[in-house]
Amino acid sequence: MKDFFSDIDFSRLLLVASAAAFMSLIFAAPSAATVTGPNFEGVQSFLNNIVGGITGPIGVSISALAVMAVGFSFMTGRMDWTFAVSIIVGIAIVFGAATFVKGITPH
């Protein structure tokens, strides 16, 4: 039985490995990383999508259902004023939060 390494030409193997390393360095594309600092655009867009979803059509629909629940309870004579006030205050906080925070943060 022959030794496995006896048939390998190491000078040719070194030449092929060097050529492959050189070609990968030549044809490598530059990365899109910035040197100026971390980029949080993905996180910012994700959080803006959440705020937009809550204050957008979905939030409006949920708020309308809550106001309808208050109206239904008023219509049936089972009105609980703490329930009604908490619904109104909650809607005001949800839809006014983004405007409030924009007003108190520096630009």
Secondary structure, 3 states (H helix, E strand, C coil): CCCHHHHCCHHHHHHHHHHHHHHHHHCCCCCCCCCCCCCCHHHHHHHHHHHHHHHCHHHHHHHHHHHHHHHHHHHCCCCCHHHHHHHHHHHHHHHHHHHHHHHHCCC
